[in-house]
């Protein structure tokens, strides 16, 4: 049997970083600093998927540093992008469609532009997770001429590039127009400008402003009819996405960037442009699937079905987001706030594995679990574990105790023997679970697959009957114990099944008092769903 080599801390992040290093060695490039990049969209409300791009790139940065290399994360906000459609729920005038987002007023009236507001939301999310980055904006990058050499090289080779785009994607428009959009000097729009000639010795683009189709819904954006010239070194303009990534990669010396499968064609073209036109070996990549909502639709800024980090952090810890993003990178995943309870409890389990409280026999799995825990802690794990309380237990208690919640839930946790004392960490968990229970009171915790043998089912049916009787039970804990024994079920196994049914875990507080607290009939209904 072949023993699989464990790389670094045994995660996909380490494997990517290792591949990157080996590739750079083969290319013979300088490895004094290995920069990774994440492109941040600024045209709509940033969601967990937008955040994930930067968080995962930061993971690779950490892994590179763990291998002994210096690394930086460049977080690039595309605030020169033109607004293609108004995202659901935002108060933005239709006349702003087609204008660059850095020139549109902030609908929330707290930043200097629409683009600045959206970028700040994403950067705030990164800050709260502890992600360190160097922030660059498209507006400042183009305004300061940081891409001027790459723009010139691309425009000089525009015919060659247009043919390659047609070959790789089937898109023919760049065979007749240049892959560069000047900002119209008359109407200030971006995507209505069609560049048709490059005056190489003057470094000027000739363009006309005309009606254009934008967005997936083929919205017609009216041009103003202006014809003019734009100096690529002095006037504002923007490369088309089919070539812009390549220009950034060379200008910023980027060695790694992940991408979503929805822009795979653009990345393929950019890789070729970087390699063959700009003569800069394109960065190492990894392709990831997009997050979907619970209905299977892609989470989209324009659709308004976003799961933002700001809202998530009202219900879950930063570690729950980092765990979601660092667990794996391949495969599409449906994502919603209802995933928070399982991630919160999965974090507890991961910490128990790391500190040896849960034994894992498989060496590779143990290394990977410990490595994942370290990455979720951004390679700075604590010396000691925190006190764990099952998050679903907290949700159930918070549903019962709405008044003076912190004090009453804390008291119950001590009564159950779940904790000896309540500290700031536990109080924070109660607050998060309270927010969750208030906002998702009717949301059922997803049922887990539980293996229940026939003997245990008979015992459970007897317990349901007891719980449904409208009579006071003197000692419910002892009654449950007796039902198990009378049906030849080991009481510890019966209690474990009840914990799995009620809390999706294998252990919990003293079961009798807990059932009394959350309601006998409620528990009876929950048990029946598993029968």
C-alpha positions as CSV (number, residue, x, y, z in Angstrom):
1,X,0.0,0.0,0.0
2,X,1.4,3.4,-1.0
3,X,1.7,5.9,1.9
4,X,0.5,9.3,0.7
5,X,3.1,12.1,1.4
6,X,1.7,14.7,3.8
7,X,2.6,18.2,2.5
8,X,2.9,21.0,5.1
9,X,-0.1,20.8,7.4
10,X,-1.9,18.3,5.2
11,X,-4.6,20.6,3.7
12,X,-5.5,21.6,0.1
13,X,-4.0,25.0,1.0
14,X,-0.6,23.5,1.6
15,X,-0.8,21.5,-1.6
16,X,-1.5,24.6,-3.7
17,X,1.3,26.6,-2.1
18,X,3.7,23.7,-2.7
19,X,2.6,23.4,-6.4
20,X,3.2,27.2,-6.7
21,X,6.7,27.0,-5.3
22,X,7.7,24.1,-7.5
23,X,6.3,25.9,-10.6
24,X,8.2,29.1,-9.7
25,X,11.4,27.0,-9.4
26,X,10.9,25.5,-12.8
27,X,10.2,28.9,-14.3
28,X,13.4,30.1,-12.7
29,X,11.8,33.3,-11.4
30,X,12.9,35.3,-8.4
31,X,11.2,34.0,-5.3
32,X,12.1,36.8,-2.9
33,X,8.4,37.6,-2.6
34,X,5.5,35.6,-3.8
35,X,2.4,37.8,-4.2
36,X,-1.1,36.4,-4.3
37,X,-4.1,38.4,-5.5
38,X,-7.9,38.5,-5.1
39,X,-10.1,40.6,-7.3
40,X,-12.9,42.3,-5.4
41,X,-16.1,43.3,-7.3
42,X,-17.4,46.8,-6.3
43,X,-20.6,46.8,-8.4
44,X,-22.9,45.3,-5.7
45,X,-23.3,44.2,-2.1
46,X,-20.3,41.8,-1.4
47,X,-21.3,38.3,-0.2
48,X,-19.5,35.3,1.4
49,X,-18.4,34.1,-2.0
50,X,-16.7,37.5,-2.7
51,X,-15.1,37.3,0.7
52,X,-14.1,33.7,0.1
53,X,-11.8,34.6,-2.9
54,X,-9.7,36.8,-0.7
55,X,-9.8,34.6,2.4
56,X,-8.6,31.6,0.4
57,X,-5.8,33.6,-1.3
58,X,-4.7,34.6,2.2
59,X,-4.6,31.0,3.2
60,X,-2.2,30.4,0.4
61,X,-0.1,33.4,1.5
62,X,0.1,31.8,5.0
63,X,1.1,28.5,3.6
64,X,3.9,30.1,1.5
65,X,5.1,31.8,4.7
66,X,5.0,28.5,6.5
67,X,7.2,27.1,3.8
68,X,9.7,29.9,4.5
69,X,8.8,32.4,1.7
70,X,7.8,36.0,2.0
71,X,4.3,36.7,0.7
72,X,1.7,39.4,0.3
73,X,-2.0,39.5,-0.5
74,X,-3.1,42.1,-3.0
75,X,-6.8,42.9,-2.6
76,X,-7.8,44.7,-5.8
77,X,-11.2,46.5,-5.9
78,X,-12.5,46.9,-9.4
79,X,-14.2,50.3,-8.7
80,X,-13.7,51.4,-12.3
81,X,-16.2,48.8,-13.5
82,X,-19.3,50.2,-15.1
83,X,-22.6,49.5,-13.4
84,X,-24.5,47.0,-15.6
85,X,-27.7,46.7,-13.6
86,X,-29.0,48.1,-10.3
87,X,-28.8,45.4,-7.6
88,X,-32.1,44.4,-5.9
89,X,-33.1,46.8,-3.1
90,X,-30.6,49.6,-3.8
91,X,-31.8,53.1,-4.4
92,X,-29.7,54.1,-7.5
93,X,-30.9,56.2,-10.4
94,X,-31.2,54.5,-13.8
95,X,-29.1,57.2,-15.4
96,X,-26.1,55.8,-13.5
97,X,-26.1,52.5,-15.5
98,X,-23.0,52.4,-17.6
99,X,-21.1,54.8,-15.4
100,X,-18.1,53.6,-13.4
101,X,-19.0,52.7,-9.8
102,X,-16.4,55.1,-8.5
103,X,-18.3,58.0,-10.1
104,X,-21.8,57.0,-8.8
105,X,-23.1,58.6,-5.5
106,X,-23.2,56.3,-2.5
107,X,-26.9,55.2,-2.1
108,X,-26.2,54.9,1.7
109,X,-24.7,58.4,1.8
110,X,-21.7,57.5,4.0
111,X,-18.9,57.1,1.5
112,X,-17.6,59.2,-1.4
113,X,-19.0,56.8,-4.0
114,X,-21.0,53.7,-4.7
115,X,-17.9,51.7,-5.4
116,X,-16.1,52.9,-2.3
117,X,-19.1,51.8,-0.1
118,X,-19.2,48.3,-1.6
119,X,-15.4,47.9,-1.3
120,X,-15.5,49.1,2.3
121,X,-18.1,46.4,3.2
122,X,-15.9,43.7,1.8
123,X,-12.7,45.1,3.5
124,X,-14.6,45.4,6.8
125,X,-15.5,41.7,6.5
126,X,-11.8,40.8,5.9
127,X,-10.7,43.0,8.8
128,X,-13.2,41.2,11.2
129,X,-11.8,37.9,10.1
130,X,-8.2,39.0,10.8
131,X,-7.1,38.9,7.1
132,X,-4.1,41.1,6.3
133,X,-3.9,42.6,2.8
134,X,-2.6,45.5,0.7
135,X,-5.6,47.3,-0.9
136,X,-5.4,48.6,-4.4
137,X,-8.3,50.2,-6.4
138,X,-8.8,50.1,-10.2
139,X,-9.5,53.9,-10.2
140,X,-6.1,54.7,-8.6
141,X,-4.3,52.0,-10.5
142,X,-5.4,53.4,-13.9
143,X,-5.3,57.1,-12.8
144,X,-1.7,56.7,-11.7
145,X,-0.6,54.9,-14.9
146,X,0.4,51.7,-13.2
147,X,-0.9,49.7,-16.2
148,X,0.1,52.0,-19.0
149,X,2.9,49.8,-20.4
150,X,0.7,46.8,-20.4
151,X,-2.2,48.7,-22.1
152,X,0.2,49.9,-24.8
153,X,1.5,46.4,-25.4
154,X,-2.0,44.9,-25.6
155,X,-3.3,47.6,-28.0
156,X,-0.3,47.2,-30.3
157,X,-1.1,43.4,-30.4
158,X,-4.9,43.9,-30.7
159,X,-5.4,42.0,-33.9
160,X,-3.4,39.0,-32.6
161,X,-5.4,39.1,-29.4
162,X,-8.8,39.5,-31.2
163,X,-8.1,36.4,-33.2
164,X,-7.1,34.4,-30.1
165,X,-10.2,35.5,-28.2
166,X,-12.3,34.2,-31.2
167,X,-10.3,31.0,-31.2
168,X,-10.6,30.3,-27.4
169,X,-14.2,31.6,-26.8
170,X,-15.9,32.1,-30.1
171,X,-16.4,35.8,-29.3
172,X,-15.7,37.8,-32.5
173,X,-16.2,41.5,-31.4
174,X,-12.6,42.0,-30.5
175,X,-11.6,41.3,-34.1
176,X,-13.1,44.6,-35.1
177,X,-12.8,46.7,-31.9
178,X,-10.0,47.2,-29.4
179,X,-10.1,45.5,-25.9
180,X,-10.1,48.9,-24.2
181,X,-13.0,51.2,-23.0
182,X,-12.2,54.9,-22.6
183,X,-14.5,56.9,-20.4
184,X,-16.6,59.0,-22.7
185,X,-15.4,62.6,-22.4
186,X,-18.9,63.9,-23.2
187,X,-21.4,61.6,-21.2
188,X,-19.0,60.0,-18.7
189,X,-20.1,56.4,-19.6
190,X,-17.8,53.5,-19.9
191,X,-19.3,50.6,-21.8
192,X,-20.8,52.7,-24.6
193,X,-17.4,53.6,-25.9
194,X,-16.2,51.5,-28.9
195,X,-12.4,51.9,-29.6
196,X,-11.7,51.3,-33.3
197,X,-8.1,52.6,-33.8
198,X,-4.9,52.8,-31.8
199,X,-2.5,55.6,-32.7
200,X,0.7,53.9,-31.5
201,X,3.2,56.7,-31.6
202,X,0.8,59.1,-29.8
203,X,-0.6,56.4,-27.4
204,X,-4.1,57.5,-28.2
205,X,-7.3,55.5,-28.8
206,X,-9.9,56.7,-31.2
207,X,-13.4,55.8,-30.1
208,X,-17.1,56.5,-30.7
209,X,-19.9,56.5,-28.0
210,X,-22.8,54.4,-29.3
211,X,-25.7,52.3,-28.1
212,X,-24.4,49.1,-26.5
213,X,-25.8,45.9,-25.1
214,X,-24.7,45.2,-21.5
215,X,-25.4,42.6,-18.9
216,X,-26.8,39.1,-19.2
217,X,-30.3,40.5,-19.9
218,X,-28.9,42.4,-23.0
219,X,-29.9,45.8,-21.6
220,X,-29.5,48.5,-24.2
221,X,-27.4,51.4,-22.9
222,X,-27.7,54.6,-24.9
223,X,-24.5,56.2,-26.2
224,X,-24.3,60.0,-26.8
225,X,-22.8,59.8,-30.3
226,X,-19.6,61.6,-29.3
227,X,-16.4,60.7,-31.3
228,X,-13.1,61.5,-29.7
229,X,-9.6,60.4,-28.8
230,X,-8.4,59.2,-25.4
231,X,-4.8,59.3,-24.2
232,X,-4.0,56.0,-22.5
233,X,-1.5,57.7,-20.2
234,X,-3.6,60.7,-19.2
235,X,-7.3,60.0,-19.8
236,X,-9.3,57.5,-17.8
237,X,-10.2,54.2,-19.5
238,X,-10.3,50.5,-18.7
239,X,-9.1,47.3,-20.3
240,X,-11.7,44.7,-21.2
241,X,-11.8,41.7,-18.7
242,X,-10.5,39.4,-21.4
243,X,-7.1,41.1,-21.1
244,X,-7.1,43.1,-17.8
245,X,-6.2,40.3,-15.4
246,X,-3.0,39.7,-17.4
247,X,-2.0,43.4,-17.3
248,X,-2.5,43.4,-13.5
249,X,-0.6,40.2,-13.0
250,X,2.5,41.6,-14.8
251,X,2.3,45.1,-13.2
252,X,1.9,43.7,-9.6
253,X,4.1,40.6,-10.1
254,X,1.2,38.2,-9.1
255,X,2.1,34.5,-8.7
256,X,-1.3,33.1,-7.6
257,X,-4.9,33.9,-8.1
258,X,-8.0,31.6,-7.8
259,X,-11.0,32.1,-10.0
260,X,-14.6,31.0,-10.2
261,X,-15.7,28.7,-13.0
262,X,-18.0,31.4,-14.3
263,X,-15.0,33.4,-15.6
264,X,-13.0,30.4,-16.9
265,X,-13.0,31.7,-20.5
266,X,-11.7,35.1,-19.5
267,X,-8.9,33.5,-17.4
268,X,-7.9,31.2,-20.3
269,X,-7.6,34.3,-22.6
270,X,-5.7,36.3,-19.9
271,X,-3.3,33.4,-19.3
272,X,-2.4,33.4,-23.0
273,X,-2.1,37.2,-23.1
274,X,0.1,37.1,-20.1
275,X,2.4,34.4,-21.5
276,X,2.5,35.3,-25.2
277,X,1.9,39.1,-25.4
278,X,3.2,40.5,-22.1
279,X,5.8,37.7,-21.7
280,X,5.0,37.2,-18.0
281,X,4.3,33.6,-17.0
282,X,0.7,33.6,-15.8
283,X,0.0,32.9,-12.1
284,X,-0.7,29.5,-10.6
285,X,-4.4,29.0,-10.5
286,X,-7.1,27.0,-8.8
287,X,-10.7,26.9,-10.0
288,X,-13.5,26.9,-7.5
289,X,-17.3,26.4,-7.8
290,X,-19.7,29.2,-7.0
291,X,-21.8,29.3,-3.8
292,X,-25.4,28.7,-4.5
293,X,-28.4,29.7,-2.4
294,X,-30.7,27.0,-0.9
295,X,-32.8,27.1,-4.0
296,X,-29.7,26.2,-6.1
297,X,-29.3,29.6,-7.7
298,X,-25.9,31.3,-7.8
299,X,-25.5,33.8,-5.0
300,X,-25.5,37.1,-6.9
301,X,-25.1,40.8,-6.0
302,X,-27.6,41.8,-8.6
303,X,-30.2,39.2,-7.5
304,X,-30.1,40.4,-3.9
305,X,-29.9,36.8,-2.5
306,X,-26.7,37.6,-0.8
307,X,-25.3,36.1,2.4
308,X,-23.1,38.9,3.8
309,X,-20.3,38.5,6.3
310,X,-21.8,41.4,8.3
311,X,-25.1,39.5,8.8
312,X,-23.4,36.2,9.3
313,X,-21.3,37.6,12.1
314,X,-24.5,38.6,13.9
315,X,-25.2,34.8,14.3
316,X,-21.8,33.1,14.1
317,X,-18.1,33.6,15.1
318,X,-15.4,34.6,12.6
319,X,-14.1,31.0,12.9
320,X,-17.4,29.6,11.5
321,X,-16.8,31.6,8.3
322,X,-13.2,30.7,8.1
323,X,-14.1,27.0,8.6
324,X,-16.7,27.2,5.8
325,X,-14.1,28.7,3.4
326,X,-11.0,26.6,4.4
327,X,-12.7,23.2,4.7
328,X,-12.5,22.6,0.9
329,X,-12.4,24.6,-2.3
330,X,-13.8,22.1,-4.9
331,X,-17.5,21.4,-5.6
332,X,-20.5,23.7,-5.6
333,X,-22.2,24.3,-2.3
334,X,-25.6,25.5,-1.3
335,X,-25.2,28.1,1.4
336,X,-27.5,29.8,3.8
337,X,-27.7,31.1,7.4
338,X,-29.1,27.7,8.4
339,X,-25.6,26.3,7.9
340,X,-24.3,28.3,10.9
341,X,-25.4,25.9,13.7
342,X,-23.6,22.9,12.2
343,X,-20.4,25.0,11.5
344,X,-20.4,26.3,15.0
345,X,-20.6,22.8,16.4
346,X,-18.1,21.4,13.8
347,X,-15.6,24.0,15.1
348,X,-16.0,22.7,18.6
349,X,-15.2,19.2,17.3
350,X,-12.2,20.4,15.3
351,X,-10.8,22.1,18.4
352,X,-11.3,18.9,20.5
353,X,-9.4,16.9,17.8
354,X,-6.6,19.5,17.9
355,X,-6.2,19.3,21.6
356,X,-6.5,15.5,21.8
357,X,-9.9,15.4,23.4
358,X,-11.3,13.4,20.5
359,X,-9.1,10.6,19.2
360,X,-8.6,10.1,15.5
361,X,-6.9,6.8,14.4
362,X,-6.3,7.7,10.8
363,X,-2.9,9.7,10.8
364,X,-3.6,11.5,7.5
365,X,-7.1,12.6,8.8
366,X,-5.6,13.7,12.1
367,X,-2.9,15.8,10.4
368,X,-5.5,17.3,8.0
369,X,-7.9,18.1,10.9
370,X,-5.1,19.7,13.0
371,X,-3.9,21.7,9.9
372,X,-7.4,22.9,9.1
373,X,-7.8,24.1,12.7
374,X,-4.5,26.0,12.4
375,X,-5.6,27.7,9.2
376,X,-9.0,28.7,10.7
377,X,-6.8,30.3,13.4
378,X,-4.7,31.9,10.6
379,X,-1.7,29.8,11.8
380,X,-1.8,31.3,15.2
381,X,-3.7,28.7,17.3
382,X,-4.5,29.3,21.0
383,X,-2.5,27.6,23.7
384,X,-5.6,26.2,25.3
385,X,-9.1,25.2,24.0
386,X,-12.1,27.4,24.7
387,X,-15.2,26.2,26.7
388,X,-17.6,24.5,24.4
389,X,-21.4,24.7,24.5
390,X,-23.5,23.1,21.8
391,X,-24.8,25.9,19.6
392,X,-28.1,24.2,19.0
393,X,-28.6,23.8,22.7
394,X,-28.1,27.6,23.0
395,X,-30.7,28.2,20.3
396,X,-33.3,26.1,22.0
397,X,-32.7,27.8,25.3
398,X,-32.8,31.2,23.7
399,X,-36.2,30.4,22.2
400,X,-37.5,29.7,25.7
401,X,-35.9,32.7,27.5
402,X,-36.4,35.9,25.7
403,X,-36.5,38.2,28.8
404,X,-33.3,38.6,30.8
405,X,-31.9,36.1,28.4
406,X,-28.2,36.3,29.2
407,X,-28.8,35.7,32.9
408,X,-31.4,32.9,32.5
409,X,-29.6,30.9,29.8
410,X,-26.4,31.2,31.8
411,X,-28.2,29.9,34.9
412,X,-29.6,26.9,32.9
413,X,-26.2,26.0,31.5
414,X,-24.8,25.9,35.1
415,X,-27.9,23.9,36.3
416,X,-27.4,21.3,33.6
417,X,-23.7,21.0,34.4
418,X,-22.8,22.1,30.9
419,X,-20.4,24.8,32.3
420,X,-19.1,25.5,35.8
421,X,-19.2,29.3,35.2
422,X,-20.1,31.7,32.5
423,X,-17.3,33.9,31.0
424,X,-17.3,36.5,28.2
425,X,-16.9,33.8,25.5
426,X,-20.0,32.0,26.7
427,X,-21.9,35.3,26.9
428,X,-20.9,36.1,23.3
429,X,-22.2,32.7,22.2
430,X,-25.5,33.2,24.0
431,X,-25.9,36.6,22.2
432,X,-25.2,35.1,18.8
433,X,-27.6,32.2,19.4
434,X,-30.2,34.6,20.7
435,X,-29.9,36.6,17.5
436,X,-30.3,33.4,15.5
437,X,-33.3,32.2,17.5
438,X,-35.0,35.6,17.1
439,X,-34.5,35.9,13.4
440,X,-35.0,32.2,12.5
441,X,-37.4,31.1,15.1
442,X,-39.5,29.1,12.6
443,X,-36.4,27.6,10.9
444,X,-36.1,23.9,11.6
445,X,-32.6,22.6,12.2
446,X,-32.0,20.2,9.3
447,X,-32.7,16.6,10.3
448,X,-29.5,14.4,10.4
449,X,-29.4,10.8,9.3
450,X,-29.6,8.8,12.5
451,X,-29.4,5.0,12.6
452,X,-32.1,3.7,15.0
453,X,-32.6,0.0,15.4
454,X,-36.1,-1.6,15.8
455,X,-35.8,-2.0,19.6
456,X,-34.8,1.6,20.1
457,X,-37.8,2.7,17.9
458,X,-40.2,0.9,20.2
459,X,-38.6,2.6,23.2
460,X,-38.9,6.0,21.4
461,X,-42.6,5.4,20.6
462,X,-43.2,4.7,24.3
463,X,-41.4,7.9,25.3
464,X,-43.4,9.9,22.7
465,X,-46.6,8.6,24.3
466,X,-45.4,9.6,27.7
467,X,-44.4,13.1,26.6
468,X,-47.7,13.6,24.8
469,X,-49.8,12.8,27.9
470,X,-50.9,16.0,29.6
471,X,-49.7,15.0,33.0
472,X,-46.9,16.1,35.3
473,X,-44.0,13.7,35.3
474,X,-42.3,13.5,38.7
475,X,-38.9,12.4,37.5
476,X,-38.6,12.5,33.7
477,X,-34.9,11.6,33.7
478,X,-35.6,8.4,35.6
479,X,-38.7,7.6,33.4
480,X,-36.5,7.8,30.3
481,X,-33.9,5.5,31.9
482,X,-36.7,3.0,32.8
483,X,-38.2,3.0,29.3
484,X,-34.7,2.2,27.9
485,X,-34.1,-0.7,30.4
486,X,-37.6,-2.1,29.9
487,X,-37.0,-2.3,26.2
488,X,-33.6,-3.9,26.5
489,X,-31.8,-0.7,25.2
490,X,-28.7,0.5,27.0
491,X,-29.6,3.8,28.7
492,X,-26.4,5.5,27.4
493,X,-27.3,4.5,23.8
494,X,-30.8,5.7,24.3
495,X,-29.7,9.0,25.6
496,X,-27.2,9.3,22.7
497,X,-30.1,8.8,20.2
498,X,-32.1,11.5,22.0
499,X,-29.2,13.9,21.8
500,X,-28.8,13.2,18.1
501,X,-32.5,13.8,17.5
502,X,-32.9,16.9,19.6
503,X,-29.4,18.6,19.2
504,X,-27.7,16.7,16.3
505,X,-24.9,15.8,18.7
506,X,-24.0,12.7,20.8
507,X,-23.9,14.4,24.2
508,X,-25.6,17.2,26.0
509,X,-27.1,18.4,29.2
510,X,-29.1,16.2,31.6
511,X,-31.8,15.0,29.2
512,X,-34.8,15.0,31.6
513,X,-34.7,18.6,32.8
514,X,-33.7,19.8,29.3
515,X,-36.8,18.2,27.7
516,X,-38.9,19.8,30.5
517,X,-37.4,23.2,29.6
518,X,-37.8,23.1,25.9
519,X,-41.3,21.5,26.0
520,X,-42.4,17.8,26.1
521,X,-44.8,18.1,23.2
522,X,-42.1,19.9,21.1
523,X,-39.7,17.0,21.7
524,X,-42.4,14.4,21.0
525,X,-43.0,16.0,17.6
526,X,-39.2,16.1,16.9
527,X,-38.9,12.4,17.8
528,X,-41.9,11.4,15.6
529,X,-40.2,13.0,12.6
530,X,-37.4,10.4,13.0
531,X,-39.7,7.5,13.2
